[in-house]
Amino acid sequence: MIIEIIRWEMLSKLVFDQSCKKCFRLDRFLTEVKKKYPNYHAHPVAPFGDENAKLLIVGLAPGMHGANATGRPFTGDYAGLLLYENLFKFGYSNQKRSISLDDRLNLTNCRITNAVKCLPPKNKPTGAEINQCNHFLSEEIKVLPDKAVILVLGNIAHQSVLKAYGLKLSTVKFGHNKEFELPDGKRLVSSYHCSRYNVQTKRLTKEMFSDVFITIQGLMK
């Protein structure tokens, strides 16, 4: 157990850097946000969940009043409602709502991260920013156990995983509830993002999202 803790502490420096300021636009924007909302986290947002998870969920980037405010992925905003509801339903979470860092929520066999660790203006990172952050995702994927499943929420997360593997973006086209075997034997499962827009327009329904987790359950056996 002690060896595993030491191993993760060493690897964590590769998968996340709280002090990263390599993207000038994002760093400047976070400084502005922190001035406007002094109580917000307004820094890069760390991955959250089980260190030895067999399921890695990859989102796009922190939301202004969600992860950027609370410091935890998909926490405190609409985008996390459907996600954590299903994590609870399928046994990955001890609670079906993620509200704040002190809400005692824990994930089992699941970890959540983002393709871009900082809040981008208008929720739209540039291609250069996505590429700059990609090495963190690459290192995080490397520490996943064999036969792990990577669930991507949206096309940018989908493409970011392909980039992390050094694959061409044309290798596999994004599609909802589609799966693909990656070069190292891990499985990629794609889903529409659980954003307010997608849910309210019913591009993504509760049933559709639950079906994604049923697919993942089958791959976990």
Secondary structure, DSSP 8 states (H G I E B T S, - for coil): -HHHHHHHHHHHHHH--TT----HHHHHHHHHHHHH-TTS--S----EE-TT-SEEEEES---TTTHHHHSSTT-SSTHHHHHHHHHHHTTSBS-S----TTS---BSSEEEEESS-S--GGG---HHHHHHHHHHHHHHHHTS-TT-EEEEESHHHHHHHHHHTT--TTSS---TTEEEE-TTS-EEEEE----HHHHHTTSS-HHHHHHHHHHHHHHH-
